[in-house]
Structure formats: structure tokens, C-alpha cells
Amino acid sequence: MNTCALCNKKPLMGNSIARRGLKKKTGGIGIKTTGITRRRFMPNIQRVKVLFLNGTVRRINVCVRCIKAGKVKKAPHRRSYQAEKIS
């Protein structure tokens, strides 16, 4: 299941409402609900390489809100990481 490793954000359940008709405001007789079906609101979860405090690099699933908030320190690219080790 896609959940954020930091904030435990998960998919939420909701309704998809199908309507027809014209609004009374625009000259119709009102909007009628013709069907309600369940749907899932999926969080925007990305698989990111993260640099941990002990220096290890792991891939974890993190939501974009946590990435933007700076709760995750992304690992450097592998080429630059190897160049730092050599010099």
C-alpha cells in the first residue's frame, strides 16, 4: 500500500457524484444527482533515495508535502558521491 514513511499519509475514501441538469441560477430547474460511487483519493507519494544520519542511503516512499517541507535529506547522485570518496 502506498503510505508515506514519515507522516503515514494513506489513500482516503470519498464519493464521486454524477450530476445532471442546469443550475437554477442560470435558468434551469436545478441540478439532480444521478449517482454516487465510492472513490479513492491517492496521496502524491514518490520513491526517493534518502541519506540517513549514519551515512547510509535507502529508498523510501515519501509524500511530496514532506519533501517540500525539508523533512527528507535527498542522497547525492552516485557519480558525485564516488568523486567525494576518491578526493
Secondary structure, DSSP 4 states (H G I P E B T S, - for coil): ----TTT----EEEEEEEEES--GGGTSS--EEEEEEEEEE---EEEEEEE-TTS-EEEEEEEHHHHHHT-S-BPPPHHHHHHHHH-
